[in-house]
Structures are given as structure tokens and as C-alpha cells.
């Protein structure tokens, strides 16, 4: 479904912020790109739909080199869930979800049917929510609408840039759980950026660990825990273990 081969990005002849990154995602996989701030993970994500143009290397979606595709057409075929949601404040929920189908020239009946179907998928009653404005929604509800908007044009790939980072802990758990069920139900191929080790281990089919623009490890969560393969990766994996031991020690 998606492959990156020796993809790099540099600015003004400086050291690359992404350096020779290669990985692939199969149909229906959820791949999490894990790393600290400045690791190159978000730049890598944005190069997939050409919000940022690679300096070198090849990115293929469904076998096609993305550099040969009109960037606007490419982006309309790839769903994108922003950090902080990014709903249009002057549009109601139905208009936010239907924006890309409208640009694609869908009929109003098809758009309305799609909006209601997606609201039901993200567990928001269409009758209650389709006409609400973003400011009338909680953070979790806004994020659910963000997922619905990203899925509206029936994309083959979904990109997620730390989609749960702005949510409180309980809402984050609920929305994350619902997204996982949704992704599995629809068979979506999804690439998600995160700096949360626990989140990556719980959600991902595969984890790509990045540091200083490079891929240090590409493995399933089980394999990553069993064999970090790198001292930095080992420190990352130890963090949730140490936290779990600390919480357990507090119990009577």
C-alpha cells in the first residue's frame, strides 16, 4: 500500500532532518512512527502526501511514485488527521466532514449520506451533531469529527499527526480505543506519528523508531520489547515498564 525508499529531506544544504528513511506499510496495517521532538517523524509523515517535498528518495502509494501525481489530487486521496484537530470554525460539523467530497464534485445527497454514516461510525448521533459548530463540541467530540472528515473521501491511507495529544487522559483513552476499532473495522492502512511509547506499543502493528532523522528500529511491538536492538530504543521501552512498576508500588 505504501513504501518509502531512501527518503531524505534537507533545507538550505544543512544536515538532513530526514536521512535515508525506508519502510513500508501493508494493507490494513497501523504503523506508528515513534520518536522525540526533532526526530524527523512529522516531516516524514508530511512527505507521504507531499505537504513537504522530499529532497531525494522515492515514495510510492499503491505502487505509484507520488512525485508523478498532482499534489492536490494525491492529498484528496489520503486522509489526514491533524494535531489539535483543525476543524474549520466557521463551518458546522456536516460541512467540515463534507468539505473534500464537495471539492471532488459529489452530489449533495451522497455527501449527506456519507456525513451521517461517518458520524455513526465515530459514535456521534447525526441528528444531534451534524449542525453543531466546532465551538459547541468537547475536545473528544472534535477529534471524532476530525476522524470522520479524514475518512469522508474514502481514502486508501490515513495519516495521523499525534491525534490524541491534546486530549485529557480519560478522553484520550476512549477516543484511542474507538479509533483502533474503527481502523480494524474499515481495514484502513494508517501511519501515525507519536512520542508516546505506551501508545505506540498498544496500538501499532509495527513501530518505526526514529532519532536524528534516521530509522533505528522497525519491528512489531512484541519484537521491540523482546529485542530493542539499540541502546536508545532500549531506554524508550524501559520508560513504560518503569512507570508501571512505580504505580504498582503505590498499591496497598
Secondary structure, 3 states (H helix, E strand, C coil): CEEEEEEEECCCCCCCCEEEEEEEECCCCEEEEECCCCCCHHHHHHHHCCCCCCCEEEEEECCEEHHHCCHHHHHHCEEEEECCECCCCCCEHHHHHCHHHHHCCCCHHHHHHHHHHHHHHCCCCHHHHCCCEHHHCCHHHHHHHHHHHHHCCCCCEEEEECCCCCCCHHHHHHHHHHHHHHHHHHCCEEEEEECCHHHHHHHCCEEEEEECCEEEEEECHHHHHHCCCCHHHHHHHHHHHHHHHHHHHHCC
